[in-house]
Amino acid sequence: MATTLTRRLLAGASAVLLATSLAACNRANGSGGGDDEFTVGVVALDATQITANRERKAAQDAMKKLGWKTVEVNSNGNPAEAITAIQNLVQRKVDAIVVQTYTPDQLTAGLAAAKAADIPVFSSSGGEAGGTMAGAVELVNAAAVNDPLIEKLKGMEKVELLELRYTPGAPCRARADDLDAKLKDLPQVNVTRQEVKIPGGQQSAQQATSGWLQKYKETPGTNLVIWPCFSEAALGAVAAEQQLKRGPYELYTWDVSKPAVEALKAGTMSAVLWIQVEEAGQQLADLIKEYRDGKDGWKTKTVPAPSVLLTPDNIDKYLSETPDLGA
């Protein structure tokens, strides 16, 4: 009897030891104990940005379909808060981290903490993956809007151009850099550069545009053109035009929302790049899964998001195909 009981106790202890060892192994490999326990920390740009919210929700929905958990932290449009968020997620021992908009050079301390903990970091909207990032879904698409605008400007004798910029955001900075490089060949274009704030992009853009419009009255032979680097700033510019009973002027921007669709239909926006953020969210989940499946041989990868340039001429066509466009 005693011998049998001893054997049973030893067998039970061995089973517990084996289970503990396997769990430790899983944690060491970054698996989080299986799909049901795999957790992705998401550092959001800001809760007020329509496109960022849609892309983030699409990514989290795709991750949940894979059985993963997500933890979201808002950075309020501030790179320093994004770094703190990454460090906090590292302390929580998440299995992967997604950061919206910011570039590797803005996140050095946060990326270092993640690397030390062997937690992969993926970028969404921050341009090319770099530094110690594992991968990125790229939503900048600068040339898709800037090139048509440049062609339009070439046919104008004199232009006053308002750039509504958001320098902390990687997409806006890359879009502005691309435009400025191409404007060097157009001496007839005088550029006014104004920073907008996030949160409050629409309101600060409206204020900046209002001041610019009051400075530059309508003059024969001079064309007024507005270039906001994202749609909330574009909506603020349109609001300023309407408040002052001016325009509409040529306006080129990025990111589709319901108000932007209505502005295209009304002709108060000239072109809006529809970055298909729902697909970009799925791309992000796929990228993380691909990393998990092939971690040992992984090489940093950047995936471009699909996009379509919408104008007053083609908006009805795309609305007929996608009635909830911008929702």
Salt bridges, closest charged atoms under 4 A:
ASP35 OD1 - ARG292 NH1 2.79
ASP61 OD2 - LYS57 NZ 2.83
GLU72 OE2 - ARG56 NE 3.28
ASP118 OD2 - LYS295 NZ 3.18
ASP147 OD1 - LYS182 NZ 2.57
GLU151 OE2 - LYS154 NZ 3.08
GLU163 OE1 - ARG165 NH1 2.70
GLU163 OE1 - ARG193 NE 3.69
ASP178 OD2 - LYS182 NZ 2.97
ASP180 OD2 - ARG165 NH1 3.10
ASP180 OD1 - ARG193 NH2 3.19
GLU218 OE2 - ARG246 NE 3.75
GLU250 OE2 - LYS152 NZ 3.79
GLU278 OE2 - ARG54 NH2 3.12
GLU290 OE2 - LYS301 NZ 2.49
ASP293 OD2 - LYS289 NZ 2.98
GLU321 OE2 - LYS317 NZ 3.12
